[in-house]
Amino acid sequence: MEYARSELMSGVWLTHVRTDKFKTACLSVSLLTQLRRETAAMNALLPQVLRRGTARYGDMEAISRRLDELYGAAIEPVVRRFGEIQSLGFFASVPEEELLPDGADTLRGTCELLGQLLCAPNTRGGLLLPQYVDSEREKLLEAIRARINDKISWTISRCIEEMCCGEDYAVDRLGDEESAEAIRYQKLTKQYRALLQASPIEIFYCGRADKKRVESLLRDALATLPRGEIDYDIGTDVRLNALASEPRLYTEQMNVAQAKLVIGWRLGEAMEEPDPAALRVFADLFGGSAVSKLFVNVREKLSLCYYASALCDRHKGVLLAYAGTEGDRVEEAKEEILAQLAAIARGEITEEELSSAKADVRSARRVALDSPGDLEGVTLSSVVSGAEYTPEELGELVEEVTADQLAAIARGCECDMIYVLAPDGGEEEEERELNEEELKAFEEEEDGNPETEV
């Protein structure tokens, strides 16, 4: 794969990956903005509304017919969060022209349609159509309200909300119900115009077309994109230390069969000069795989949990361990999870554990290279964080990670929040343990996989 970056126009950057590996190319357009409670829901709603129709293709039926003419190309709205940066836009799958009949111009057609969705929506009097806004607002509200149905995701989100209260990181990528209910078409139109004017825009292409052709097609497609003063003052406030000297404890009750435990740490000194490879291996060793310390010791050996895992947000510098257990075993599970982190801090890492963690991280990087969608998410995450390495280069850096580095990361962690979702004693909902594939899909949201963020 050949990687290249170029600036197409003011604040609009293209990451071009040239490869013959796939039968379908991918193309994404992502507007980046600061994640804020007052605008998060509007930003999440916007691509859904824009996808409803353009000035040329007035509704979804007309857009679908055009996509059929492009041999089944697909364009979907995507909303993601990278630390305290919100990303909104579109992800397109484009059949490769070399594999189609002569004259197929799928890339040009898809670029043109993406440009129309972004720059020329179906409007009346210069305003987004109220019927489209009202309809999509109700769908957004349903999605926000439905978050509680996934208890693992819900408890992790609740821990983050309480742990990072007062920080933009506490805001969900979809915003909150109150803000979503207040959205009207005039307000959303104003936000749309502001985003087009000021947002940095990241475009990603992965496929067989050469860089010059992709650049030319995109410049034509975005020729009417209005640009003003670009707001580059967006980013993530990384806090190295816990809010209080002792971990804060927050307990809620709900109609659940199992207690849910989430423990949150600040990564401390490791975030002063973050080492992406070491942080990935550390998270995997602690609780990111079936050979991690949490899985092997807390779940398998001691049988304290139905599941026990961990994830690390390298944008924000937050480590989260989460587990499902019986209500009367929450304290035991908490103490053992803390004990496993302490063991890493003392350097109690076997060669087998280190090798297994490295192999798991390398495997995840290889998987990303086998899917245009995964590669797009990983690349955008890296660009947002300011990292200058490809997935292949990251895999090479993983080999250099040492046990001493992992111990140092663990020693710098400061426990900030212990969140417990306890059964309320009522009639219990039926629950099940997530399988390994589902847990992995949830964890992959951190890397911005569009398939998990639509």
C-alpha positions in Angstrom: 0.0 0.0 0.0 1.2 3.5 -0.9 0.2 6.3 1.5 0.2 10.1 0.6 -1.4 13.2 2.1 -2.2 16.5 0.3 -4.2 19.6 0.9 -6.9 20.0 -1.7 -8.1 23.4 -0.6 -8.2 25.5 2.5 -8.5 23.1 5.5 -9.4 20.1 3.3 -7.0 17.3 3.4 -6.8 14.0 1.4 -5.2 10.8 2.7 -4.7 8.7 -0.4 -4.0 4.9 -0.1 -3.1 3.3 -3.4 -3.8 -0.5 -3.4 -5.0 -3.2 -5.8 -6.0 -5.4 -2.9 -9.7 -4.8 -2.9 -12.6 -5.1 -5.4 -14.3 -2.1 -3.7 -12.7 1.2 -3.0 -13.8 3.4 -0.2 -14.1 7.2 0.1 -15.0 9.1 3.2 -15.5 12.8 3.9 -15.3 13.8 7.6 -16.0 17.3 9.1 -14.1 17.7 12.4 -15.4 19.9 15.2 -15.2 20.3 18.9 -17.5 17.9 20.8 -19.8 20.1 22.9 -23.1 19.4 24.7 -24.9 22.2 23.0 -24.0 21.2 19.4 -23.4 17.4 19.6 -26.9 16.3 18.7 -27.2 18.8 15.9 -23.9 17.6 14.4 -25.0 14.0 14.7 -28.3 14.8 13.0 -26.9 16.7 10.1 -25.5 13.9 7.9 -28.7 12.0 8.3 -30.7 15.0 7.1 -28.3 15.7 4.2 -28.5 12.1 3.1 -32.3 12.5 2.6 -31.9 14.5 -0.7 -29.9 17.0 -2.8 -30.9 19.8 -5.1 -30.5 17.4 -8.0 -31.7 14.2 -6.4 -34.5 15.4 -4.2 -35.2 12.4 -2.1 -33.7 9.0 -0.9 -35.4 7.2 -3.8 -33.7 9.4 -6.4 -30.4 9.0 -4.6 -30.9 5.2 -4.5 -31.5 5.1 -8.3 -28.3 7.1 -8.8 -26.3 4.7 -6.7 -27.8 1.8 -8.6 -26.6 3.5 -11.8 -23.1 3.5 -10.2 -23.2 -0.3 -10.0 -24.3 -0.5 -6.4 -22.1 2.1 -4.9 -23.2 3.0 -1.3 -23.0 6.2 0.7 -23.9 6.2 4.4 -23.9 8.9 7.1 -21.3 8.5 9.8 -20.9 10.1 13.2 -17.8 9.4 15.4 -15.9 10.7 18.4 -12.2 10.8 18.8 -11.4 12.0 22.3 -13.2 15.4 22.4 -13.4 15.8 18.7 -16.6 15.0 16.9 -16.5 13.7 13.3 -19.5 13.8 11.0 -19.8 13.0 7.3 -20.2 10.2 4.9 -18.6 6.9 4.1 -18.8 5.6 0.5 -18.1 2.2 -1.0 -17.2 2.3 -4.7 -17.0 -0.7 -7.0 -13.6 -0.6 -8.8 -13.9 0.4 -12.4 -11.3 -2.0 -13.6 -13.6 -4.9 -12.7 -16.7 -3.4 -14.4 -17.7 -3.0 -18.1 -15.8 -0.4 -20.2 -17.0 3.1 -19.6 -18.1 2.6 -16.0 -17.2 5.8 -14.1 -18.1 4.9 -10.6 -15.5 7.0 -8.8 -16.4 10.2 -10.7 -20.1 9.6 -10.1 -19.6 8.8 -6.4 -17.4 11.9 -5.9 -20.0 14.1 -7.6 -22.8 12.7 -5.4 -20.8 13.1 -2.2 -20.2 16.7 -3.2 -23.9 17.3 -3.8 -24.8 15.7 -0.4 -22.4 17.9 1.4 -22.7 21.2 -0.6 -26.1 21.2 -2.3 -28.8 19.7 -0.1 -32.5 19.8 -0.9 -33.6 23.1 0.6 -36.5 25.6 0.5 -35.8 29.2 0.7 -32.2 28.4 1.6 -33.3 26.3 4.6 -33.1 22.6 5.2 -36.5 20.9 4.7 -38.4 20.8 7.9 -40.0 17.5 7.1 -36.6 15.9 6.7 -35.3 17.5 9.9 -38.3 16.5 12.0 -38.3 12.9 10.7 -34.5 12.4 11.3 -34.7 14.1 14.7 -37.2 11.4 15.8 -34.9 8.7 14.6 -32.0 10.3 16.5 -34.1 10.5 19.7 -34.9 6.8 19.3 -31.2 6.0 19.0 -30.3 8.1 22.0 -33.0 6.5 24.1 -32.0 3.0 22.9 -28.5 3.3 24.3 -29.7 2.0 27.6 -30.6 -1.3 26.1 -26.9 -2.3 25.7 -26.0 -2.5 29.3 -22.3 -2.8 28.8 -22.1 0.2 26.6 -24.5 2.1 28.8 -22.5 1.5 32.0 -19.2 2.5 30.3 -20.9 5.7 29.1 -22.3 6.4 32.6 -18.9 5.9 34.1 -17.4 8.3 31.6 -20.1 10.9 32.3 -19.5 10.9 36.0 -15.7 10.5 35.9 -15.4 13.3 33.3 -18.2 15.6 34.4 -17.4 19.1 33.3 -15.3 17.9 30.4 -16.4 17.6 26.8 -15.4 13.9 27.0 -18.6 13.3 29.0 -20.7 14.1 25.9 -21.9 11.2 23.8 -21.2 11.3 20.1 -25.0 11.5 19.5 -25.5 14.2 22.0 -28.3 14.1 24.7 -32.1 13.8 24.5 -32.8 17.3 25.7 -30.6 18.9 23.1 -32.0 16.7 20.3 -35.6 17.5 21.1 -34.8 21.2 20.8 -33.5 20.9 17.2 -35.5 22.8 14.5 -34.8 23.2 10.8 -33.7 26.9 11.1 -31.3 26.1 13.9 -29.9 23.1 12.1 -29.4 25.1 8.9 -27.4 27.7 10.7 -25.2 25.0 12.3 -24.7 23.4 8.8 -23.5 26.6 7.3 -21.1 27.2 10.2 -19.6 23.8 9.9 -19.0 24.1 6.2 -17.3 27.4 6.7 -15.0 26.6 9.6 -14.5 22.8 10.0 -11.3 21.1 9.1 -12.2 18.4 6.6 -10.5 15.0 6.3 -11.0 13.0 3.1 -9.9 9.4 2.9 -9.5 7.3 -0.3 -8.4 3.7 -0.5 -8.4 2.0 -3.9 -6.8 1.6 -7.3 -7.2 5.2 -8.7 -4.0 7.2 -8.7 -3.7 10.3 -6.5 -3.9 12.9 -9.2 -7.2 11.6 -10.5 -8.7 11.4 -7.1 -7.6 14.9 -6.3 -9.0 16.2 -9.6 -12.4 14.6 -9.1 -12.7 15.8 -5.5 -11.7 19.4 -6.4 -14.5 19.4 -9.0 -17.0 17.8 -6.6 -16.3 20.3 -3.8 -15.9 23.4 -6.1 -18.9 25.1 -4.4 -17.8 24.3 -0.8 -17.9 27.5 1.1 -14.8 28.1 3.2 -14.1 30.9 5.7 -11.6 31.0 8.6 -10.9 27.4 9.5 -11.2 26.6 13.2 -8.1 24.6 13.9 -8.5 25.3 17.6 -10.1 21.9 18.3 -8.6 19.1 20.3 -8.8 17.0 23.4 -8.0 18.2 26.9 -5.9 15.5 28.4 -5.9 15.5 32.2 -3.1 13.5 33.7 -4.4 13.2 37.3 -7.5 12.0 39.0 -10.0 14.6 40.2 -9.7 13.6 43.9 -7.0 11.9 46.1 -9.3 8.9 46.5 -11.3 7.2 43.7 -14.9 8.5 43.5 -17.6 5.9 43.9 -20.9 6.2 42.0 -23.7 3.6 42.3 -27.0 3.4 40.4 -29.7 0.8 40.5 -31.6 -0.7 37.5 -33.7 -3.7 36.6 -30.8 -5.9 35.6 -29.9 -9.5 36.4 -26.1 -8.9 36.9 -24.3 -6.1 38.6 -22.1 -4.1 36.2 -18.7 -2.7 37.4 -16.6 -0.1 35.6 -13.4 1.3 36.9 -11.8 4.4 35.3 -8.2 5.6 35.5 -6.3 8.6 34.1 -3.2 7.4 32.4 -1.0 10.0 34.0 2.6 10.5 32.8 2.1 8.1 29.9 0.1 10.9 28.2 2.9 13.5 28.4 4.6 11.8 25.4 2.2 9.0 24.4 3.7 5.9 22.8 0.8 4.5 20.7 2.4 1.0 20.4 3.1 0.7 24.1 -0.4 1.9 25.1 -2.0 -0.6 22.8 0.1 -3.5 24.1 -0.6 -2.4 27.7 -4.4 -2.3 27.2 -4.3 -5.7 25.6 -2.2 -7.2 28.3 -4.4 -5.8 31.0 -7.8 -6.7 29.6 -8.0 -6.6 25.8 -8.0 -10.3 24.9 -8.7 -13.8 26.0 -5.1 -14.1 27.3 -5.2 -10.9 29.3 -4.7 -10.6 33.0 -8.4 -9.7 33.6 -9.7 -12.6 31.5 -7.3 -15.2 32.7 -7.3 -14.3 36.4 -10.5 -12.5 37.3 -12.8 -14.4 35.0 -11.3 -17.8 34.4 -9.2 -18.7 37.6 -11.3 -16.9 40.2 -14.7 -17.0 38.4 -15.6 -13.6 39.8 -17.1 -12.2 36.6 -19.2 -13.3 33.6 -16.9 -11.1 31.6 -14.0 -8.9 32.4 -12.3 -6.7 29.9 -10.6 -3.3 29.4 -10.2 -0.6 26.8 -7.9 2.4 26.5 -8.8 5.7 24.9 -5.5 7.0 23.7 -6.9 10.3 22.6 -8.1 11.2 26.1 -5.7 9.2 28.2 -8.4 7.2 29.9 -8.3 3.5 30.9 -11.5 1.6 31.6 -12.0 -1.9 33.0 -15.5 -3.3 32.9 -17.0 -6.5 34.3 -20.4 -8.2 34.9 -20.8 -10.1 38.2 -23.2 -11.1 40.9 -24.3 -8.3 43.1 -22.6 -9.7 46.2 -19.3 -10.2 44.4 -18.8 -6.6 43.2 -16.3 -5.8 45.9 -14.2 -8.9 45.3 -14.2 -8.3 41.5 -13.1 -4.6 42.1 -10.2 -5.6 44.4 -9.0 -8.3 42.0 -9.1 -5.9 39.0 -7.1 -3.4 40.9 -4.7 -6.2 42.0 -4.1 -7.2 38.4 -3.1 -3.6 37.4 -0.9 -3.4 40.5 0.8 -6.6 39.3 1.6 -5.1 36.0 3.0 -2.0 37.8 5.3 -4.3 39.8 6.6 -5.8 36.5 4.9 -9.1 37.0 4.7 -9.8 33.3 5.7 -13.1 31.9 7.4 -13.5 28.5 4.3 -15.5 27.3 1.9 -12.7 28.4 4.0 -10.0 26.6 4.3 -12.1 23.5 0.6 -12.8 23.4 -0.3 -9.2 23.9 2.0 -8.1 21.1 0.6 -10.8 18.8 -2.9 -9.7 19.5 -2.2 -6.1 18.7 -0.3 -7.1 15.5 -3.3 -9.2 14.5 -5.7 -6.3 15.0 -3.5 -4.2 12.7 -3.5 -6.9 10.0 -7.2 -7.1 10.2 -7.4 -3.4 9.6 -5.3 -3.8 6.5 -7.8 -6.4 5.2 -10.8 -4.1 5.1 -11.0 -0.6 3.5 -13.5 0.4 6.2 -11.3 -0.6 9.1 -8.3 1.0 7.4 -10.2 4.3 7.0 -11.2 4.3 10.7 -7.7 3.6 11.9 -6.2 6.2 9.6 -8.6 8.9 10.6 -8.0 8.2 14.3 -4.3 8.5 13.7 -4.7 11.8 11.8 -6.9 13.3 14.5 -4.3 12.4 17.1 -1.5 13.9 15.1 0.4 10.6 14.7 2.6 10.1 11.7 2.6 6.4 11.1 0.8 3.8 9.0 -0.8 0.6 10.4 2.1 -1.3 9.0 4.6 1.0 10.8 2.6 0.6 14.0 2.9 -3.1 13.8 6.7 -2.8 13.6 6.7 -0.5 16.7 4.8 -3.0 18.7 7.8 -5.4 18.5 9.9 -2.9 20.3 7.6 -2.6 23.4 9.2 -3.9 26.6 7.8 -5.1 29.9 9.4 -2.1 31.6 7.4 0.3 29.5 4.2 -1.5 30.4 5.0 -1.4 34.1 5.7 2.3 33.9 2.4 3.0 32.3 0.6 1.0 35.0 2.5 2.8 37.8 1.3 6.2 36.4 -2.4 5.2 36.3 -4.5 7.1 38.8 -7.9 5.6 39.7 -10.5 8.3 39.3 -14.0 6.6 39.3 -15.6 3.3 40.4 -19.0 3.0 38.9 -21.5 0.2 39.9 -24.8 -0.5 38.2 -26.6 -2.7 40.8 -29.8 -4.8 40.5 -32.7 -3.0 42.0 -34.4 -6.2 43.3 -37.3 -6.0 40.9 -38.3 -8.4 38.1 -35.1 -8.9 36.2 -34.6 -8.4 32.5 -33.1 -11.3 30.6 -29.4 -10.7 30.0 -26.7 -12.5 28.2 -22.9 -12.3 28.1 -21.5 -10.7 25.0 -19.4 -13.0 23.0 -15.8 -12.2 22.1 -16.7 -10.9 18.6 -19.3 -8.4 20.1 -16.9 -7.2 22.7 -14.2 -6.7 20.0 -16.7 -4.7 17.9 -17.5 -2.4 20.9 -13.8 -1.9 21.6 -13.1 -1.1 17.9 -15.3 2.0 18.1 -12.2 3.8 19.6 -10.5 3.4 16.3 -13.4 4.9 14.4 -14.5 1.9 12.4 -17.5 3.4 10.4 -19.3 0.0 10.5 -19.6 0.4 14.3 -20.3 4.2 14.3 -23.1 4.7 11.7 
